[in-house]
Amino acid sequence: MTPVPVFETIADLLIKKFEVAPEQVKEDALLEDLGLDSLGLMEFVFALEDAFNLRIPEDKLDPTQSGISLQQLSSIVQEALPKNPT
């Protein structure tokens, strides 16, 4: 099974569903700098959970918390994904 391309999926979601400019979607970009208001950030987190079919606990990701980069978000999602048995 191929690994889920986490950052690429996040980027695609931001660009297509939330109309964030592609040049803004970089791994070091902060969530609060993407032009989404607080409601937009919440909707983004819900869309993210739907896209990966998972639930991210609030202690791992609070969209109102500042300083979360897309790279950190990718890591949070990666950690929440089910692990493949070896």
C-alpha positions as CSV (number, residue, x, y, z in Angstrom):
1,M,0.0,0.0,0.0
2,T,1.4,3.4,-1.0
3,P,1.7,6.0,1.8
4,V,-0.8,8.8,1.8
5,P,0.9,12.0,0.4
6,V,-0.1,14.1,3.4
7,F,1.3,17.5,2.5
8,E,0.1,17.1,-1.1
9,T,-3.4,16.3,0.1
10,I,-3.4,19.3,2.5
11,A,-2.1,21.6,-0.2
12,D,-4.7,20.4,-2.7
13,L,-7.5,20.9,-0.1
14,L,-6.3,24.4,0.7
15,I,-6.0,25.4,-3.0
16,K,-9.2,23.8,-4.4
17,K,-11.7,24.0,-1.6
18,F,-10.5,27.1,0.4
19,E,-9.1,29.0,-2.6
20,V,-5.7,29.7,-1.0
21,A,-3.2,30.9,-3.6
22,P,-0.8,28.1,-4.6
23,E,2.2,30.3,-3.9
24,Q,1.1,30.6,-0.3
25,V,1.0,26.9,0.3
26,K,4.5,26.0,1.4
27,E,5.6,23.7,4.2
28,D,6.8,26.6,6.3
29,A,3.6,28.6,5.9
30,L,1.6,29.2,9.1
31,L,-2.1,28.4,9.2
32,E,-2.9,31.9,10.4
33,D,-1.2,33.4,7.4
34,L,-3.3,31.6,4.8
35,G,-6.1,34.1,4.8
36,L,-8.7,31.9,6.5
37,D,-10.8,33.4,9.3
38,S,-11.5,31.4,12.5
39,L,-14.6,29.8,11.0
40,G,-12.6,29.0,7.8
41,L,-9.8,27.4,9.9
42,M,-12.4,25.2,11.7
43,E,-14.0,24.2,8.4
44,F,-10.5,23.4,7.1
45,V,-9.8,21.1,10.0
46,F,-13.1,19.3,9.5
47,A,-12.4,18.9,5.8
48,L,-8.9,17.6,6.6
49,E,-10.3,15.0,8.9
50,D,-12.8,14.0,6.2
51,A,-10.1,13.8,3.6
52,F,-8.0,11.4,5.7
53,N,-11.0,9.7,7.4
54,L,-9.7,10.4,10.9
55,R,-10.3,12.5,14.0
56,I,-7.5,14.8,15.2
57,P,-7.8,15.4,19.0
58,E,-8.0,19.0,20.0
59,D,-4.9,18.6,22.2
60,K,-3.0,17.7,19.0
61,L,-4.4,20.5,16.8
62,D,-6.3,23.6,17.9
63,P,-6.8,25.6,14.8
64,T,-7.0,28.8,16.8
65,Q,-3.5,28.2,18.2
66,S,-0.9,30.4,16.4
67,G,2.3,29.2,15.0
68,I,1.3,25.9,13.4
69,S,3.0,25.4,10.1
70,L,1.8,23.2,7.3
71,Q,4.8,21.0,8.0
72,Q,3.7,20.6,11.6
73,L,0.1,20.0,10.4
74,S,1.4,17.3,8.1
75,S,3.2,15.6,10.9
76,I,0.1,15.7,13.1
77,V,-2.0,14.1,10.4
78,Q,0.7,11.5,9.7
79,E,0.8,10.5,13.4
80,A,-3.0,10.2,13.5
81,L,-3.1,7.9,10.5
82,P,-3.5,4.2,11.2
83,K,-0.1,2.4,11.2
84,N,0.4,-0.3,8.6
85,P,1.3,-3.7,10.2
86,T,4.7,-4.9,9.0
